[in-house]
Amino acid sequence: MTAQHRQQKSTTTLDFFFFLSLFVWLPLPLGSNRIWAGLLFVALSSVLFSFTFFRLLKKANPLPLAFKRAWPVTGLLLLAQLVVALQLLTGTTISRSDTLYQLLLGFGYLAFYLTALLVINSPKRLKTTLYIVVASGTFQAIYGSWMTLSGNEYLFMLAKEHYLGTATGTFINRNHFAGYLVLCLSLGIGLMLANLSSTPIGGMKDLARKTLSALLSHKILIRAALAVMVIGLVLSHSRMGNSSFFIALTITAFIYLITQRFSRQAIVLFVSLLVIDLFIVGAFFGVDKVVNRLSETSTLNESRDEVSLSALVLAKDNILTGTGAGTFYTAFTAYRNQSISIFYDHAHNDYLELLSERGILGTLPLAAIVILSIITTIRTLKNRKNSISKGTAFGCLMSILALSIHSLVDFNLQIPSNASSFILVIALSWLSLYLTVDKKNSSR
């Protein structure tokens, strides 16, 4: 029995099933953006990681290669948590209860990340994970679209009070719904790339034959799921959600085509995504409303720019250690401009919020994680030959770019379901480079 087979046997299907179930559950209770839901996530992810990890040690099985090679991210996540713990111990936080909650959430994210590296230990499980991500995003898109188009709008067992007439799925905020869909869409496109045939296109007849074959296979279900998620994204009317999706798709597609020597099959897929989803599906479901919202955006009817300016002053005044993780809405009261008529509990800019709460000491480790993961995905695209690794790397790179853009004007990373999804993307980035793939799977 090979080392890889021993690893797969040591982490049972039950571990993997519970991990995927936890991922699917997270967006359902309002994005898990409630204290009870956040604490439930911390408890479940911690128990799942402890159970899986210590059983590996008990059986003396080798740890997966990706788990060992991803030590820089593990170390940086621990360092970020150490900064938050020091805020509590030294009394630099202005709200101990909020910072304690963020510390617990941070350990939950760490456990979720490490569990992903342990249980996703084969190409089959990697592809299954991508399918589950697409299925979860498709459900959110169908549910959100149905609620909006039917006029009978509910969240997770609650009547909807905000953003009536726009799709939000089981999230309260349409932007967080859009952010979650973009992450699922990105990995879904990566799954489509992973399922592309590795043989080159011989001509127009060969292209037509392969296109027809794809339409008659399971690939059409993935393509349909992507179209459904685009519909949900358009119906959310989220300006930066839609913008970040198409900007990230364009940039990542360009990088992919360069590293893959302008694969004709990939070009066909990217063109179809832009033409079919943007111009046909998007136009039918109201992409013009999103365009109008973008064109009507100005500093006269938006107060987010004033919030950002005030948050920047707050960050400068607490630049080294911050005011304490999770304390923005408390600290911002003293810096709030009187012209801001709306109460903001978040900065609507993840960068400024993290910097003001955690300071440079707590923010730099998180920034380093993102940069290292981007480098890792590009290394995968350049060096690995198998389709599942390259497809996963594409989806991760697009996800990271999209959320990085969206974070300029929103706070997706403050929502546990979206933050956990991003943590999964980080884990998948390293799995795409270091996951062992059999030769027969590599050529498929």
VMD Tcl script that draws the C-alpha trace (Angstrom):
set ca {
  {0.00 0.00 0.00}
  {1.46 3.38 -1.04}
  {1.81 6.34 1.30}
  {-0.96 8.17 -0.59}
  {-3.34 5.24 -0.15}
  {-2.54 5.09 3.58}
  {-3.34 8.82 3.85}
  {-6.67 8.36 2.07}
  {-7.59 5.42 4.26}
  {-6.61 7.24 7.46}
  {-9.02 10.10 6.80}
  {-12.34 8.39 6.30}
  {-15.17 9.40 4.04}
  {-17.07 10.45 7.17}
  {-14.48 13.14 7.97}
  {-14.71 14.43 4.42}
  {-18.52 14.34 4.48}
  {-18.71 16.37 7.71}
  {-16.23 18.90 6.34}
  {-18.29 19.48 3.18}
  {-21.52 19.55 5.22}
  {-20.06 22.29 7.41}
  {-19.15 24.31 4.31}
  {-22.68 24.00 2.91}
  {-24.22 24.93 6.27}
  {-22.22 28.12 6.84}
  {-24.11 30.50 4.49}
  {-27.57 29.26 5.52}
  {-28.05 31.03 8.90}
  {-27.60 34.58 7.54}
  {-24.03 33.88 6.45}
  {-23.36 32.63 10.02}
  {-23.15 36.33 10.92}
  {-24.71 35.80 14.31}
  {-22.82 35.03 17.50}
  {-24.53 31.67 18.03}
  {-23.81 30.61 14.44}
  {-20.20 31.79 14.68}
  {-19.60 29.90 17.91}
  {-21.25 26.79 16.45}
  {-18.83 27.01 13.50}
  {-15.86 27.34 15.88}
  {-16.98 24.32 17.90}
  {-17.67 22.10 14.86}
  {-14.51 23.00 12.96}
  {-12.33 22.58 16.06}
  {-13.81 19.20 16.95}
  {-13.56 18.00 13.34}
  {-9.90 19.01 13.04}
  {-8.96 17.54 16.42}
  {-10.70 14.26 15.64}
  {-9.07 13.95 12.19}
  {-5.58 15.08 13.20}
  {-5.21 12.99 16.35}
  {-6.53 9.89 14.62}
  {-3.78 10.34 12.02}
  {-1.20 10.56 14.80}
  {-2.66 7.54 16.60}
  {-2.41 5.41 13.46}
  {1.11 6.73 12.78}
  {0.14 7.61 9.21}
  {2.15 10.25 7.33}
  {0.64 13.70 7.09}
  {-0.35 14.78 3.56}
  {2.35 16.57 1.61}
  {0.18 19.68 1.14}
  {-0.40 19.86 4.91}
  {3.37 19.94 5.49}
  {4.29 22.21 2.59}
  {1.63 24.78 3.50}
  {3.40 25.50 6.80}
  {3.98 29.20 5.91}
  {0.22 29.85 5.87}
  {-0.27 27.84 9.04}
  {2.46 29.84 10.78}
  {1.10 33.17 9.58}
  {-2.44 32.29 10.72}
  {-1.06 31.39 14.15}
  {0.91 34.65 14.23}
  {-2.23 36.64 13.40}
  {-4.01 34.88 16.26}
  {-1.13 35.58 18.61}
  {-1.50 39.32 17.93}
  {-5.22 39.15 18.81}
  {-4.41 37.17 21.97}
  {-1.85 39.83 22.96}
  {-4.50 42.51 22.51}
  {-6.51 40.70 25.16}
  {-3.61 39.98 27.49}
  {-2.10 43.48 27.34}
  {-5.45 45.28 27.51}
  {-4.95 47.23 24.26}
  {-8.42 46.27 23.04}
  {-11.29 48.62 23.83}
  {-13.81 45.76 23.93}
  {-12.61 42.48 25.44}
  {-15.78 40.57 24.56}
  {-15.62 41.49 20.87}
  {-11.93 40.69 20.62}
  {-12.42 37.38 22.42}
  {-15.13 36.45 19.91}
  {-12.77 37.30 17.01}
  {-10.03 35.24 18.62}
  {-12.36 32.23 18.77}
  {-13.44 32.80 15.17}
  {-9.79 32.98 14.15}
  {-9.08 29.59 15.67}
  {-12.18 28.27 13.92}
  {-10.82 29.48 10.57}
  {-7.43 27.92 11.34}
  {-9.05 24.58 12.18}
  {-11.17 24.76 9.01}
  {-8.06 25.45 6.91}
  {-6.05 22.61 8.45}
  {-8.96 20.18 8.13}
  {-9.22 20.98 4.42}
  {-5.54 20.11 3.96}
  {-6.07 16.81 5.79}
  {-9.30 15.50 4.28}
  {-8.87 16.68 0.66}
  {-6.08 14.20 0.04}
  {-6.82 12.86 -3.46}
  {-7.77 14.23 -6.89}
  {-11.20 12.63 -6.52}
  {-11.85 14.45 -3.26}
  {-10.51 17.69 -4.72}
  {-12.94 17.48 -7.62}
  {-15.78 16.49 -5.27}
  {-15.05 19.59 -3.19}
  {-15.31 21.78 -6.28}
  {-18.63 20.15 -7.19}
  {-19.99 20.81 -3.70}
  {-18.89 24.45 -3.85}
  {-20.69 24.83 -7.19}
  {-23.80 23.08 -5.80}
  {-23.88 25.37 -2.75}
  {-23.53 28.48 -4.90}
  {-26.20 27.23 -7.29}
  {-28.61 26.66 -4.41}
  {-28.00 30.17 -3.12}
  {-28.54 31.60 -6.60}
  {-31.77 29.65 -7.18}
  {-33.13 30.48 -3.74}
  {-32.22 34.16 -3.98}
  {-33.58 34.52 -7.52}
  {-36.80 32.70 -6.68}
  {-37.40 34.86 -3.62}
  {-36.89 38.01 -5.69}
  {-38.86 37.02 -8.79}
  {-41.76 35.54 -6.82}
  {-42.07 38.54 -4.49}
  {-42.34 36.16 -1.52}
  {-39.05 37.14 0.10}
  {-37.61 35.20 3.01}
  {-34.14 34.64 4.40}
  {-33.25 31.63 6.54}
  {-36.70 31.06 8.12}
  {-37.08 34.82 8.59}
  {-39.09 37.38 6.64}
  {-36.84 39.65 4.61}
  {-36.72 43.29 5.77}
  {-33.86 44.80 3.79}
  {-32.89 44.84 0.10}
  {-36.41 43.95 -1.01}
  {-36.54 43.44 -4.77}
  {-32.93 42.30 -5.00}
  {-31.53 38.80 -4.55}
  {-29.74 38.10 -1.26}
  {-30.13 34.34 -0.88}
  {-29.88 33.43 2.80}
  {-27.71 36.52 3.45}
  {-29.02 39.81 4.80}
  {-26.74 41.94 2.63}
  {-26.82 41.57 -1.18}
  {-23.10 42.34 -1.39}
  {-22.21 39.38 0.81}
  {-24.52 37.19 -1.26}
  {-22.73 38.44 -4.38}
  {-19.33 37.89 -2.78}
  {-20.20 34.28 -1.96}
  {-21.49 33.66 -5.49}
  {-18.33 35.09 -7.03}
  {-16.18 32.69 -5.00}
  {-18.36 29.75 -6.08}
  {-18.41 30.96 -9.69}
  {-14.62 31.25 -9.76}
  {-14.10 27.70 -8.53}
  {-16.86 26.54 -10.89}
  {-15.01 27.99 -13.86}
  {-11.89 26.23 -12.59}
  {-13.88 22.98 -12.53}
  {-14.93 23.57 -16.15}
  {-11.28 24.03 -17.09}
  {-10.37 20.84 -15.22}
  {-12.93 18.95 -17.30}
  {-11.66 20.25 -20.64}
  {-10.18 17.64 -22.93}
  {-6.37 17.60 -22.91}
  {-6.18 16.77 -26.63}
  {-5.76 19.74 -28.98}
  {-8.52 20.88 -31.33}
  {-7.82 19.72 -34.89}
  {-10.15 22.14 -36.67}
  {-13.69 23.44 -36.89}
  {-15.16 19.94 -37.28}
  {-13.24 18.72 -34.27}
  {-14.34 21.80 -32.30}
  {-17.99 21.16 -33.23}
  {-17.69 17.49 -32.29}
  {-16.15 18.26 -28.90}
  {-18.71 20.99 -28.23}
  {-21.57 18.59 -28.96}
  {-19.94 15.94 -26.80}
  {-19.69 18.42 -23.93}
  {-23.35 19.37 -24.31}
  {-24.37 15.73 -23.99}
  {-22.17 15.06 -20.95}
  {-22.23 16.10 -17.30}
  {-20.27 19.21 -18.29}
  {-23.49 20.87 -19.43}
  {-24.76 20.64 -15.84}
  {-21.73 22.59 -14.61}
  {-22.20 25.14 -17.39}
  {-25.89 25.49 -16.47}
  {-24.95 25.95 -12.81}
  {-22.57 28.76 -13.77}
  {-25.33 30.47 -15.76}
  {-27.72 30.18 -12.79}
  {-25.13 31.75 -10.48}
  {-24.60 34.59 -12.95}
  {-28.37 35.19 -12.89}
  {-28.27 35.37 -9.09}
  {-25.28 37.70 -9.24}
  {-27.04 40.04 -11.67}
  {-30.25 40.00 -9.62}
  {-28.29 41.02 -6.53}
  {-27.65 44.38 -8.26}
  {-24.33 44.45 -6.37}
  {-22.10 46.90 -8.21}
  {-18.74 45.70 -6.98}
  {-19.90 42.08 -6.82}
  {-20.58 42.10 -10.56}
  {-17.57 44.29 -11.36}
  {-15.13 42.18 -9.35}
  {-16.38 39.02 -11.09}
  {-15.74 40.25 -14.62}
  {-12.50 42.09 -13.75}
  {-11.08 39.03 -11.98}
  {-12.25 36.73 -14.79}
  {-10.53 38.90 -17.40}
  {-7.24 39.13 -15.49}
  {-7.13 35.45 -14.52}
  {-8.11 34.29 -18.00}
  {-5.25 36.35 -19.46}
  {-2.76 34.82 -16.98}
  {-4.11 31.33 -17.70}
  {-3.85 31.73 -21.46}
  {-0.27 32.99 -21.20}
  {0.82 30.07 -19.02}
  {-1.08 27.55 -21.19}
  {0.16 28.97 -24.52}
  {-3.26 30.29 -25.50}
  {-5.22 27.03 -25.41}
  {-7.98 27.22 -28.03}
  {-10.42 25.27 -25.85}
  {-9.86 27.67 -22.95}
  {-10.38 30.65 -25.27}
  {-13.73 29.19 -26.40}
  {-14.78 28.71 -22.76}
  {-13.81 32.25 -21.70}
  {-15.52 33.83 -24.72}
  {-18.70 31.85 -24.02}
  {-18.66 33.01 -20.41}
  {-18.43 36.64 -21.42}
  {-20.83 36.48 -24.36}
  {-23.50 34.13 -23.02}
  {-23.44 35.17 -19.36}
  {-22.93 38.91 -19.74}
  {-24.72 39.81 -22.94}
  {-27.48 37.19 -23.14}
  {-28.27 35.91 -19.63}
  {-27.28 39.20 -17.98}
  {-29.31 41.33 -20.37}
  {-32.42 39.20 -19.87}
  {-32.23 39.38 -16.08}
  {-31.42 43.06 -15.77}
  {-27.70 43.68 -16.00}
  {-28.69 47.17 -17.19}
  {-29.87 47.92 -13.63}
  {-26.39 47.10 -12.34}
  {-24.88 49.34 -15.02}
  {-27.26 52.15 -14.03}
  {-26.28 51.80 -10.38}
  {-22.63 52.05 -11.37}
  {-23.19 55.10 -13.55}
  {-25.27 56.83 -10.88}
  {-22.67 56.26 -8.17}
  {-21.17 59.51 -6.95}
  {-19.78 61.06 -3.81}
  {-22.98 63.07 -3.51}
  {-25.23 60.09 -2.82}
  {-22.66 57.81 -1.17}
  {-21.27 58.16 2.34}
  {-18.86 55.22 2.16}
  {-16.03 57.48 0.99}
  {-16.51 59.65 4.10}
  {-16.53 56.51 6.26}
  {-13.27 55.41 4.63}
  {-11.64 58.77 5.29}
  {-12.67 58.66 8.95}
  {-11.60 55.01 9.20}
  {-8.21 55.96 7.74}
  {-7.70 58.49 10.56}
  {-8.75 55.82 13.06}
  {-6.21 53.39 11.57}
  {-3.40 55.98 11.64}
  {-4.04 56.72 15.31}
  {-3.77 53.02 16.18}
  {-1.34 51.96 13.48}
  {0.82 49.49 15.43}
  {-1.51 47.31 17.50}
  {-5.01 48.52 16.57}
  {-8.01 49.08 18.79}
  {-8.75 45.37 19.12}
  {-10.15 42.78 16.72}
  {-13.91 43.24 16.25}
  {-14.03 46.72 17.80}
  {-14.54 48.92 14.73}
  {-18.12 49.93 15.49}
  {-17.12 50.94 19.03}
  {-13.96 52.81 18.05}
  {-15.53 54.50 15.03}
  {-18.00 56.42 17.20}
  {-15.30 58.90 18.22}
  {-14.14 59.38 14.61}
  {-17.50 59.49 12.88}
  {-18.06 62.58 10.75}
  {-21.26 64.42 11.66}
  {-22.27 64.48 7.99}
  {-22.59 60.66 8.03}
  {-26.26 60.11 8.75}
  {-26.20 56.29 8.60}
  {-24.82 54.16 11.43}
  {-21.94 52.01 10.18}
  {-20.95 48.95 12.19}
  {-18.27 48.08 9.59}
  {-15.91 50.19 7.52}
  {-17.14 48.91 4.13}
  {-13.45 48.43 3.40}
  {-11.88 45.25 4.73}
  {-8.36 46.66 4.49}
  {-9.09 49.71 6.63}
  {-11.16 47.73 9.11}
  {-8.47 45.10 9.61}
  {-5.77 47.77 9.89}
  {-7.71 49.85 12.42}
  {-8.60 46.83 14.55}
  {-5.40 44.76 14.36}
  {-2.77 47.34 13.42}
  {0.22 46.58 11.23}
  {1.29 43.69 13.48}
  {-1.98 41.83 12.95}
  {-2.62 42.80 9.32}
  {0.76 41.98 7.73}
  {0.50 38.20 8.39}
  {-2.91 38.13 6.69}
  {-1.61 40.11 3.71}
  {1.37 37.74 3.42}
  {-1.00 34.75 3.28}
  {-2.82 36.25 0.29}
  {0.40 37.13 -1.55}
  {1.95 33.69 -0.98}
  {-1.24 31.98 -2.16}
  {-1.32 34.04 -5.37}
  {2.29 33.06 -6.06}
  {1.41 29.43 -5.36}
  {-1.46 29.40 -7.88}
  {0.74 30.94 -10.58}
  {3.42 28.32 -9.88}
  {0.78 25.63 -10.34}
  {-0.35 27.06 -13.67}
  {3.24 27.21 -14.90}
  {4.62 23.93 -13.57}
  {1.88 21.33 -13.09}
  {0.59 19.34 -16.03}
  {-2.62 17.70 -14.78}
  {-5.92 19.44 -15.50}
  {-7.45 19.23 -12.00}
  {-4.50 21.07 -10.45}
  {-4.50 23.79 -13.12}
  {-8.28 24.19 -12.99}
  {-8.22 24.48 -9.20}
  {-5.37 27.02 -9.36}
  {-7.36 29.11 -11.86}
  {-10.43 29.11 -9.61}
  {-8.37 30.03 -6.54}
  {-6.50 32.84 -8.29}
  {-9.75 34.29 -9.64}
  {-11.39 34.02 -6.21}
  {-8.52 35.79 -4.48}
  {-8.44 38.60 -7.05}
  {-12.23 39.05 -6.99}
  {-12.47 39.23 -3.20}
  {-9.43 41.52 -3.04}
  {-11.22 43.93 -5.39}
  {-14.58 43.62 -3.61}
  {-12.93 44.23 -0.23}
  {-12.12 47.79 -1.29}
  {-15.77 48.78 -0.77}
  {-17.26 46.06 1.42}
  {-16.65 43.72 4.36}
  {-17.01 40.16 3.08}
  {-14.16 39.02 5.32}
  {-16.21 40.00 8.38}
  {-18.92 37.47 7.43}
  {-18.00 33.98 8.75}
  {-19.38 32.04 5.77}
  {-17.49 34.18 3.25}
  {-14.32 34.27 5.35}
  {-14.46 30.47 5.70}
  {-14.98 30.10 1.95}
  {-11.94 32.30 1.38}
  {-9.95 30.15 3.83}
  {-10.98 27.10 1.79}
  {-9.73 28.87 -1.34}
  {-6.36 29.46 0.37}
  {-6.14 25.77 1.26}
  {-7.09 24.75 -2.28}
  {-4.35 27.03 -3.63}
  {-1.71 24.97 -1.86}
  {-3.45 21.69 -2.64}
  {-3.35 22.57 -6.34}
  {0.45 22.65 -6.18}
  {1.25 19.85 -3.75}
  {-1.58 17.31 -4.01}
  {-0.22 14.02 -5.36}
  {-1.87 12.97 -8.63}
  {-1.53 9.53 -10.18}
  {-0.08 9.39 -13.69}
  {-3.26 7.93 -15.16}
  {-5.28 10.77 -13.57}
  {-2.73 13.31 -14.76}
  {-3.21 12.46 -18.41}
  {-6.97 12.26 -18.24}
}
mol new
graphics top color blue
foreach p $ca { graphics top sphere $p radius 0.5 }
foreach p [lrange $ca 0 end-1] q [lrange $ca 1 end] { graphics top cylinder $p $q radius 0.2 }
display resetview
